[in-house]
Each structure stands twice: as C-alpha cells, then as structure tokens.
C-alpha cells in the first residue's frame, strides 16, 4: 500500500507535542511518551500507515506497519535531514 500526497509545513497540534508534515506524512511525538520517558524518537503517520524512528547520530527504524521499503527509506532520509530540529523540539518539550 502506497501512502503519497503533497508537502505542507511545521505546526503545533492538539494532543501532540510536535507536528511536521511532508508529502502528506505527519511526523510527530506524543505529549505523553511513557514513564520512564523513551529515548528521543519520532512517529510518522499517513492514514493507517505508521512508522517510528529512533533519533540519534544515525536515524534507525524502530517499527512500521503498512509502509513499503521505498516509503520507509524516504522517510528515514527526511528524518535524518530534520533530526536536529526533531531532537531540539523533543528536548524543549520534555526538558
């Protein structure tokens, strides 16, 4: 199942601590990421398709459902490119 559309912009969203959109995919983290807090990561969703990437020097896929390898590779690349911004938002929110 492919999950494609178009680009939008960074925005804050209710229920989520952070939200960034790219080609119809929503990159976000929840305002409650567990206790103890999990290491920095970003969730990606488009429709019923989901993925989770660990943030670090090298971005790694934590898991996914409904996305193919082409999508996951593109999303990993985007996550790597935006990693500093995602991590900064994570640390600003969770302190």
N, C-alpha and C positions, 0 to 999 in steps of 0.2 A: 504494500500500500504506500503510495507516494503522498506526501503532505506539502504541497507547494502553493505559495501565493506571492505577496509583494512586501516591500520594505515600509516600516513606519519608524517611530522614534522612541527615545527613552522617556519613561514616565513613571510616576508613583501610582500604585494601585491599591485599592482597599483589600484587606486580607493578606496581602503580600507585602513584604518589606521592600522589595525591589522588583522592577519590571522593565525589560528591554525587548523590543520587537525587531525581528529581522525576517524578511520574506514570509511573513505570516506565522513564524515561530515566536513563542513568548519565552524569554529567558527570565527566570525569577528565583527568589528564595522565599520561604515562608517566614512569617514573623515569629513562629514557634518552630525551631529546628531541633527540638528534643533536649532532654536533660539526661546526661550531660550533653552539651552542645556538640553536634557532629563537626568534624573539620570543615573548612570552607568548601562549598560546592554550589553548583547552580543547576536548577531544574530547567528543562526545556519541554514545551508542550505545543502541539498543534492538533486541534481536535482531540481525538482519542489517542494520538501518538505521544509518547513521553520518553524522555531520557534524563539522565543525571550525570553530571561531570564533576569529578573532584578537581578543585583548583590547586595549583602548585606550580613549581617551575615547569613541569610538563603536565598538561591537562590530560586526565585519564577518564575514560568512560566507566561509570560505576554500574550502569544498567540501562536497559531500554525496553520498550515494547511498541511494536507497530511501525518502527522506522527501519529502512533498509540501510545497507552499508554506505551507499553514496551519500544519503542524508546525514548519517552519523559522522562520516568523515568531514563533510562540510561544516556541520555544527561544532565538531571538535576544533576545526580550524578557526571558526569565528570565536569560539570560547577562548582559544589560545590568544587570538588578537585582542580580545576585550578583557583578558584575565586580570590585568592590573585594575581596571575600572570595576570589575565584578568583586575582586578581593577588597578594594577600598570601600565599596558600598557595604560589603559584608561586615568589615571591621568597624565602620562608622555606625552601623545599626546595632551590632551585637556587643561592640565596645570591648 
